[in-house]
Amino acid sequence: MSKQQTNLLEKKELSKRERKKAEKEFTDTMLGVFRPKIVMPGYTDMPIPKPIQESITIERLLMARQQEKLATETETLWYLSTASLVAPFDRDWSEIMMYLCRKWLISRKKERPDFLKEQIVLTDLQERDLHNIRTWLYKKGMEAIRTKERQGGV
């Protein structure tokens, strides 16, 4: 919650509706940051490597600050890596995965294999597919929280 939102909550003239709205925004932000990571069924016990986990957390914090309702690129990369264990990807999904992997390696200042040295430009369809899976992953994570709440787990 921003300092401005905190200050608003402390003011007496804040209406009940405004207070509820601010509380909901704060709750949505926290849930967005700490929602579960979605993986392919059968791979829920697979440990997330620490560098991937760190990137997901940092990216989620940055995205929550901007109030974006998307999965991060790194958590999308992690999901796709588990999905690739189930069935081979077609050309589009392979390129999306390489695009995300290349971006992650660059952000971590890691050496890239030869096939990821050159820039990868996604087609409009691939960009749309990437956006759609990021939206889907975010929604699935939020649904998992709501399901757990209904079952009395949160």
N, C-alpha and C positions, 0 to 999 in steps of 0.2 A: 504494500500500500504506500502511495506517495505521501510525502510530508503534508502536501496540501489536503489530501483525503483525510489524514489523521487529524489535522487542524479542524477540518470541517466537522468531523465526528465529535470533537470536543466542544464545539460551539453549541450553546443552548438553543439558538434559533434554528438549528437544523431540524427540518421536518422529519417526521417518522418515515415518510416515503423516501426522502433523500438518504436518511441513515440506512434504511434497508437496502437501497441501491448500492451505496458505498460498501456495505458489508458483503453483498452478493458479489460485487466486483473483486473484492479482496479474496473471498472464498474461491471464486472461479480461477483467479490467478494462482492461488496456492495449489488447488487441485490440478490445474494445468501443468504446473511445474513437477508435482510429485505423483502424477498419474502413473499407472503401471506401464512398463514397456511391452509392446505387443510383439509376439513372435509366432511363427507357424506352429500350429498344434503339434505336439510331440517334441517340441524343442524348448519348452518352458523351463526346464531344469538346466539348460545350457548356460554356463556362466558368461556374463558379458565382460569382455576384456576391460581392464581398468581404464586404459586410455579412451576407449569408446564410451564407457560410462561417464567419465569426466566431461567429455565433449557434449554428450547428451544433456547433462545437468546444466552446463554453462549456456548452451544454446537455448534450452528451455527457459532459463532465467531471462535471457535477452529477449526472447520472443514474448514472454509473459509481460515484460515491461512495455512492449509495443502492442499488447493485447491481440496477438495473432493466434488464431485458432487452427494451427497446423502442427503436425509432428515435425520435429527438426529433421534436417537432412541426414544427420548422423543416425538418429533412431530409425529413419527410413532405410539407410544403408544396412543397419543391423537386422531389420526385419527382412530385407531382401536377401541378406546373406543366409538367414535361416530358411527362407523360401527356396533358395537355390539348391538346398540339400534335398528337397522333396522332388523337384523336377527341373530339368534344364530350361534355361530361359531362351526365348526367341531373341532375335537380333535387337529389337527395340529395348526390351528389359535388360539385356546384357549391356547395351550402351548406357542406359540410365544408371545401372549399377557401377559401371566403370567411371561415369561422370561423377557420381557421388563419392566413390572411392578416391578418385584423383583429387577432388576438392578437400576431402578429409586429410589425405596425406600432405597436401600443400599446407593446410592450416596447422598441422602438427610439425611442419618442417621436416618431414620424413622423405627419404629417398624414394623415388618412384621407379617402378619397372619400366622398361623401354616402351611398352605398349600404352603407358599412361603419361608419357613425357609430353606429347603434343596435346594441345587444347582439344577438348571434346565439346562440340556444339550440338545440342539436342534439337531435333525437329520440333515443329509446333505440336505435333501429336505426342511426342515423347514428353515435352514440357507439360502438356495437359495431363498425361498419364501420371507424371511425377506429382503434380499438384493434387490430382485426385487421390492418389495413394496416401499422400501426406494428410489430406483432409480425413480420409477413412481411418488412418491410424490414430489420429487425434480423437475422433469420435469413439472409436473402439476403446481407447484408454479411459475416456470419460464414462462410457457405458459400464465399464468394469467397476469403476468407483461407485456408480449409482446402484449396480447390482449388489455390491458388497454392503452398501449402506442399507438396502432393503433387507438383507439377510442379517443385519445387526452387527456387521463386522467393522464398521467405521465409527 
